[in-house]
Amino acid sequence: MMTDFRPLEILRVLLDEEVDFLLVGGIAVATYATDRATGDIDIMVPTGDASNKERLERALQTLDAQLLGTQAGHGRVPAPDDPYPTLLFSTRHGKLDVLYRPDGSSRYEDVRARAREITVLERKVRVAASDDLIRMKLAAGRRQDLDDVATLTTRGGARTPRRARRVLASWRLSATVDPEAAVELLAGRVVEADRNGRAWMSDGHLIMEVQRPDLSDEHLRAWVAALHDRLRGVGLVDDEPDLEIG
């Protein structure tokens, strides 16, 4: 289903059906930084709330939603009974992603309690707090996500130039892991953080090096921790990495 992106119309239907949701993802970042463009709406919804699920299903029917696929975090394959799926839909007003517990997030009730309210279509809409968005973005770890972290930490203002922070991390691979496949997978994640970043093998260790001038040491450590979870999730590593940031 190809259509123009009309986020207000998607929100209108969700609000009309009284769906309990929070705005997350790029459109949430855009409420903090006016120059952030996005092509879909990401919403977080509570788990285990049957009545809210019914309201959401009615909204999806009204939107003529078609399921495009599912995703699971940290390299996991989505399971049919996954309690925290990410569902990707196309609708007659554009793309809508429904997340039950995004990587890096805490319980819905906790994220909701910290959320701020904005007015959309003369009604209140909750947007995840910037700190919660930062945690989700660091866990996702794509280039746009890390750029969003830098934007959110300046509240959308001009980024203060910093000395580039060099991140060097290494993991020991087990004998059963294909080194070339490991390097290829890690390299794909590395270039998301730094186009000039690199990954390689040396003495049985999987090594990466990236540089970012716009993220703090704390944020870089959180990004590496999320990256480690992904590598561990697909069985490449077990032990925590040796990490240097300087």
RONUVEX-682572 format. One record per residue: residue in one letter; x negated, y negated, z of N, C-alpha, C in turn. Coordinates in pm, whole numbers, plus 32768, in hexadecimal, padded with zeros to 4 digits. Last residue first. Layout:
% residues N
AXYZXYZXYZ/...
***
This chain:
% residues 246
G71107D2E89A670B47CC189C370A37C62894F/I71627E608A20719D7DE789E471407D748A09/E71507FBB8A0771077F408A20714E7ECE89D9/L719D80FE8A7871CC80808A3D7174800E8A68/D71D5824C8A43717281EC8A73718E81698A2B/P732C82C08A6C72B882948A1C724F824A8A71/E739783E98B1D739D83598B067321832B8ABB/D73BB852A8A78738284D18ADD7396843F8AB7/D743885858986746F85A18A0B743F853B8A71/V74968565882A743F854A889E74878572891E/L754C85C9877074C285AD87477464859D87BE/G765F85F9878F75FF866087B275708647878A/V7712853387717702858B86FD769085EF8713/G76FC84B18867777C84EA88407774854887C9/R75FD84498866761884BC88BC769985018892/L7629837587B975C683DC879675DD845A87E8/R76E882E7884E7708831B87C976A9838A87A1/D765A82A5893476D282F7894076F9833488B9/H759681FF88C2756E827F88FD75E782DC890A/L76398125888175F88171881675CD81FB8848/A767480CE898176E080FF892B76A9815188B8/A7571808389CF75BA80E98A1B762C812489C9/V753D7FB8891774EC80338912753380A3895E/W75FA7EFC897476037F3188EC75B57FB388DF/A75977EC78A71761C7F048A65762E7F3F89DA/R74A57E4E8A2D74A47ECB8A79752B7F128A6D/L750A7D6A89B074BC7DCB896274B57E5189AB/H75817CE78A8675D47D168A1775897D7D89C3/E749E7CB18B24750E7CFF8B5A75647D398AEA/D74087C0B8A7F73D47C8F8AA374457CEA8AD6/S74EA7B6F8990749D7B748A0C74667C008A22/L74CD7B148838750A7B6388A174AE7B67891B/D744C7A98876874C77A598798750C7AA88806/P737D7B0F86E2735F7A90872673D77A55876F/R73187C5D86D8738B7C0386D573677B83871F/Q72817D74863F726F7CF0867C72F07CA0866D/V722C7ECF866E727F7E658638725A7DE2867D/E71C38016864371987F8F866571F57F2C8621/M71BF816A86B671FB80FB866B71C08078869D/I717282C786A1714F823F86CD719981D88678/L71618404871C71AF83AF86C371A2832186F7/H704484D28742709B846A877870E1841F8707/G6F84857C86DF6FFD85B68717705E85548753/D6EC584C1867F6EA6852086EC6F2385558730/S6FB583F885F76F2883FD861A6F16845A8692/M709B83798504707283E3855F6FDD83DA8579/W715C824284F570FB82A484C470E2830E852D/A71FD8119848A7200819184DC71A081F6849F/R721F7FB0849271F0802E845871FA809E84BE/G72A27E70842072837ED5848472597F588442/N72FC7DAF837C726F7DD5836E72457E3D83D6/R73FC7D8883D173E87DB5834773597DE3832E/D746E7DF584F974017DA584C173E37DDA8435/A75517E86853275247E23859374BF7DC38557/E756B7F27845875DF7EDA848175B87E6C84E2/V747F7FAB844F748E7F3B83F1750D7EEC840C/V74B380708516744F8009852B74657F9284CF/R756A812284AA759480CD851875348058852C/G74D0819583E2754F815883BF758380FD842C/A74008202847673E38190841E7464814983F6/L747F82DC84F07456826A8540743E81EF84EA/L74A68381840C75188353845C74F282D884AC/E739D83A783B57401836B835B7477833583AA/V73298425849072F883A28467735F835D840F/A73BE8514848F73C184BD85037396842F84DE/A73778585839C7403855F83B2740F84FE8427/E726985B283D0729185578363732085298375/P726C866C84A8723685E584B972638584844C/D73688732851B73248710849E72EF868084A8/V734287D886517378876586087325874B858B/T72CA889786E9733588C38690736D88528639/A72168829879771E0886F8722724C889586BE/S728C86DF87F4727A876E880C724D87B0878A/L71DF85A78803723E860187C37221869187EB/R71CA849988DC718D851888B571FA8572887B/W71E983458877722783BB88B071D784378885/S71A981E888A57182826B886F71C582DA88BD/A71AF8091884871E78101889371BD81838852/L71847F408855713F7FBA882D7172802B8885/V71DB7E0687F5720E7E7D883971C77EF787FF/R718A7CB9881F71637D3687DE71917DAC8833/R72307B9487ED72197BFC884F71FD7C7E8804/A71BF7A5D877C71F57ADF875771CE7B4787C0/R720A7946884071A1799D880C71DD7A2587F0/R7333789D87CD72E178DE8833726D792587EF/P74107791879273A377E787607352781D87D5/T755B77A287EF74DB776A8815746B77C487E4/R766577788712760E77D68757758777948775/A777676A1874A76F876B9870376A077178755/G789B775587C5784B76DF87A777CC7703875D/G792478318814794077FD879078EF7784876B/R78B9786D890D7945783F8905796277FB887F/T77CF78E7890A77C7785688FE7851781788F5/T782179E8891777CE79B8898677B67922897E/L78A47A07882578F37A0188A178A179CB8916/T77CD7A158771782E79A88768787A799787EC/A77507B0187C077047A8487C477637A0C87C0/V78247BB0878B77F17BA0881577A67B1C8821/D78357B9A867678A47B6986C978787B55875A/D774C7C19862E775A7B8B860F77CA7B4D8663/L77977D17867D772A7CD486C577297C3F86A8/D78667D4485C278807D4A865278147D0086A0/Q77E67D3784CE78477CCF84EF78667CCE8583/R77467E2384E977097D9E84D9776B7D308500/R77C17EF885F677AB7ED4856A77767E468560/G77F97F41870377707F3586D577597F1B8642/A78B17F9E87C678C57FBC873978427FAF86EB/A78457F3A88B378577FCA88A5786B7FF18813/L784F7E2A888377CD7E69889777D77EFF8886/K79657E08887779147DEE8801788B7E2F880C/M79B77E41897B79E87E93890C798F7E838891/R79327D748A0679157E018A2579427E5C89B4/I79AD7C958990791C7CA9898378F97D3B899E/L7AB47CB289E67A957CBB89567A007CD58941/D7A8D7C828AF67ABB7D068AC87A9F7D198A34/D7A3E7B788AEB79E27BDB8B217A0B7C698AF9/S7B257AFC8A807AA97AFF8A317A477B678A66/A7C547BBB8AA97BF27B588AD77B6F7B688A8A/A7D477BF889AD7CE27C2A8A087C7F7BBC8A2C/V7E747B4689B07DF77B5C89697D8F7B8C89CE/R7FD47B4F89987F5C7B6189EA7EE57B858992/V80BD7A5C894180727AD189137FF27AD98967/K81F979C68959817879E18998813C7A638963/R82877903884B828D796B88B18200798888E5/E827F7866876E82C6783287E382DB789D884F/L81C978E586CD825778EA86A782B078C5871E/V80FB78FB87E08107791E8753819C792A8734/T8029788B88D780B0787F88A180AD7899880C/I7F6B796289AE7F7478F9894A800478F78917/E7ED279C88ADC7F4B79BC8A8B7F3C794A8A27/R7DCC7AB38B267E057A2C8B277E7D7A2A8ACA/A7D907BD18BFD7DAB7B918B7C7DDD7B028B8E/R7D777C5F8CE27D107BF88CC97D2E7BA68C4B/A7E457D138CD47E427CB58D457DDF7C448D2E/R7DFC7DAA8BF47E727D528BED7E6F7CEA8C5C/V7D2B7E3C8C5C7D107DDE8BEF7D837D7A8BE3/D7DBB7ED38D197D507E788D447D317E108CD9/E7E6A7F638C7B7EA07F0B8CE47E377EA68D13/Y7DBD7FFA8BDC7E107F918BA07E3F7F2E8C0A/R7C7680308C637D0480508C5C7D537FDA8C24/S7B6F7FAB8B8F7B9E7FF08C077C33800C8BF6/S7A9E7FD38A6A7B0A7F968AB77B267FE88B35/G79E4805789D379B77FE48A207A227FA68A77/D7AC580B388D47A4380C889147A1A8047895C/P7C21807E89227BAA806588D17B2B8086891D/R7D24812E89467CB9810989A37C3A80F68952/Y7DDD811388787E0C813588FE7DA2811B8968/L7E1D804287697DB6807F87BC7DEE80998848/V7E7C801D86257EB3802F86AB7E4F807F86FE/D7E627F3985217E1F7FA5856A7E547FA785F9/L7EEB7EDC83F67F017ED784867EBD7F5184C3/K7EE77E1B82C87EB57E89831A7ECB7E6F83AF/G801A7D9482367F8A7DA382477F667E1382A7/H81297D9A822180ED7D18823B80557D218250/R81737E9A820381997E40819681667DB281AC/T804C7F48827680D77F1E828280F77EBF820F/S7F79805582CE7F967FEA826F802A7FC98280/F7ECB80AC83FC7F4480A683AB7F37803B833F/L7E1D817F84CB7E0C811884647E85811D8406/L7DED81B8861B7E4181D685A87E3C81628547/T7D29825086FD7D3381D386B47D7A81F48631/P7D8B8300882C7D6D82F6879D7D698265876D/Y7D72837A89397D4A82F289187D2C82E38883/P7DAF848389577E058422899D7DE583918979/D7DC0856E88597D6C8502888F7DC5849B88D5/D7E2F864A87E47E63862388677E0D85B788A8/P7D9E866786F77E2F864E86F07E6A861E8775/A7C6C85A687077CB7862187217D4C8602871D/P7B6C851886427BEE850886827C35858E8692/V7A218558869F7A878574863B7B0F8565867D/R79498459872079A284CB87347A0084DC86BD/G78A8837A870D788883EA86B778E2846386CA/H791582B587B4789B82FA87DB7881837A878B/G7A7B82DA877179FE82958792798B82F187B1/A7B3B832586517B18834186DC7A8F830786F7/Q7C5182D6857D7BC582CC85A07BB482F68631/T7D2D832A846F7D0F831884FC7C79830E850D/G7DF982A483617D9A8300839D7D8982E28430/L7ED6822382FF7E63823382A77E00829882DD/L802D823283107FB2825583577F42826F82F2/Q80F0812182BF80C081A28290803A81BC82D5/A820F805F831381838085832C8166811282F8/D82E47FAF82F682C88012828D823980458298/L83267F1883CD82B67EE8837D82967F438306/T83E67FB78443840F7F36840983A47F0083AB/Q833C808184A283A1809F843C83CE801F83F6/L82AC7FF385618265802C84EF82C68050847E/A837C7FBB861683377F4D85D282EE7F818556/R83B580BC866D841C806E862683DD7FFC85D9/E82C280F786EA82EB81468676835880FF8627/L82CD804087BF826480348759828B808086DC/R83A280AA884D83AE802488158346800D87A7/E833181A1889283A9819D883F83BB811487FF/K8260814989338241819288B982B98193885B/N82F080E28A0782A5808589B2828080C8892F/S835581CF8A6F83B2816A8A3B836A810689E1/A826A82578ABF82C0828E8A57831D82258A1B/D813682218B0781B181D18B15820F81F98AA4/G803D82988AE4809C82D58B40811B82878B58/T7F79816E8AB47F8E81FE8AA57FF8822D8B08/P7FBE802C8A1F7FAA80858A927FBF81188A6D/V7EFA7FA4890D7F7A7FC4894C7F62802689BE/M7E617EAB88507E4F7F1288B67ED47F2688FB/I7E437E6086F67E897E5187747E667EC787CF/D7DC47DAC85ED7DA87E18864B7DF67DFD86CA/I7E0D7D5984A47E2F7D4085307E0D7DBE857F/D7D2E7CEB839C7D8C7D4783DA7DAA7D198468/G7C6A7C47833D7CCB7C7B82DC7D2B7CDE8316/T7BE77B0C83B07BFD7B9B83BD7C697BC6835D/A7AFD7A0C84107B627A4283B57B717AD883CC/R7AB3791484EA7AAA79A684DD7B1D79D68484/D7ABD780A852A7A86782C84A67A7978C38492/T7B1A77EC862E7B7777D085C17B4277F98539/A7B0478B887337AAC787986D07AFB78668650/Y7BD1792087C77B6478DD880F7B0B788D87B1/T7C70799587117CB17938876D7C4C78EE87C3/A7BC37A4486927BEA79C9864B7C33796786A5/V7BC17B1B873D7B4B7AC587397B6E7A3F86F9/A7CB67B8586ED7CA77B5187757C2F7AF4877D/I7C797BD785EF7CDE7B6E85FC7CDC7B348689/G7BB87CA1861F7B937C2385DE7BF97BB485F2/G7C197D36875D7BDD7D3486D87BC77CA786A3/V7D637D0887EC7CD47D2287F87C997D16876C/L7E887CB388937E367C9C881C7DA47CB7883E/L7F4D7DA789347EE97D3D893F7EA67D2D88B8/F80A77DFD897580277E09892E7FCD7D948951/D81DF7E7D897781787E5289D680F17E698992/V82DC7E0E889F826E7E6A88B5820C7E2D8918/E83CF7D98885283A17D9088DD83377DFA88FD/E841D7D7C875284367E00878E84067E07881F/D83C17C79872784527C94871F84757D198761/L82AC7CA5873382EE7C56879B83847C6F879C/L82847D3C864C825C7D7286CE82A37D298740/V82E27C81858D83277D01859E83047D3E8626/R82257BB385AD82B47B9885BE83017C1A85D9/L81357C298567814D7C0485F381E17BED860D/I81617C3E8454814B7CB684A481687C998536/E81757B2F841781EA7B85840081DB7C09844B/L80767AD4845080E77AA2849F81627AF9848E/P7FD27B53838E7FCE7B7D841B80447B4C846D/R7FD77BB6826B802D7B5482AD80367B788342/F7F257BFA81547F1D7C0481E57F6C7B928222/D7FC67C90803B7F837C1F807A7F887C328112/T7F8F7DED7FEE7FE37D7A80067F8F7D0A803E/M7FA77F3B7F917F587EC27F857FB47E497F96/M7FAB807780008000800080007FA77F848000/
***
